Amino acid sequence: MEGKNRSKKFKIGSVYYEFSGREIKDKYSQTELEKIMHFLSYWSDINFDKTDAYIYFDDLEKELVPPELTPADRKRFIEYLKKEIEVVNK
């Protein structure tokens, strides 16, 4: 595991996270969509652990949920992610 991830509390597969965008159903402006997609690709394409392909994090809502999401999409998105989250450090 990369050094920066040793102290994180949770992990989720970067490929699983990549497909989380399917849970976004509400209407957004083009600018909002670009921000959301950029946010998702940052985690799934850039900021995953290169040794095991997991995304390590401490706070699901602060780190992995795009801030532009509507309340309904936020709820769907979080429910989807919670299905695959694993505890790393208690």
N, C-alpha and C positions, 0 to 999 in steps of 0.2 A: 504494500500500500504506500502511496506517495506520502511523504512527511506531513504535508498540509492537512491530510485527512485523518491522521492518527487520533485526534481529539474530538472528532465529530460524533454526534449521537446516533445518526440514522444514515441509511443508504437506500438507494433505489437504482435499478438498472437504467442506464442512459438510453437504451433502445426503448424500454417501456415508457420512459419520460418523453422521448421523442414523439411517440404516438398519442400523447396526452392532448395534443391539439385537436384531436377528433371530438373531444368533449366540449369544445367551444361551439355553441350553437346560435347565440344571439347575434344581432346585427351590430357592426362596428364600422366606423369610417375607415377609409384607406390608411390614414395616418395611424389610427389605433391598431389596425391589423398589422401594419409593418412593425410597430413597437412590440406587439405581442409575439410575432414570429421571431423577431430579433431576440427577445427575452428567452423564448423556448430554445432557439438554436444556440444561444450562449451556453446553456447548461448541457444540452444533448450533443453538441458538436465540438465544444471548446473546453468547458470546465468540468469534464468528467475525469475520473482517475484513470490514467493511461495504463496502469498495471492490471486493473480488473474490470474496467468499463462500468464502474458504478459512479453515481453522483452521491457525494457525501455532504450532509448538511445538518444543521442544528435546529432550525425552525422552518417548518414546511411553508407556512403562509408568508413569512418575511423573505424567504430565499427562493422558493420555487413557483410561487403563484404570481403570474403577471398582474401588476396593479391595475391595469386597464379593464379587467374583467368585470362584467356586471355581477350583481349578487347571485343570480341564478347560475351563471356560468362558473363563478367562483366555487359555489357549492358542488356542482357536478365535477369540476376539475379536482377539487380536494378529495371527494369521495373516490374518484378513479385512482388517484395517487395512493391513497391510504391502503388500497388492496395489495400493494407490492412493497410497501416500506418495511425495511428490516431494521431492528435495533442493533447498533454496533457497540456503543459504550453506554452503560447504565450509570 
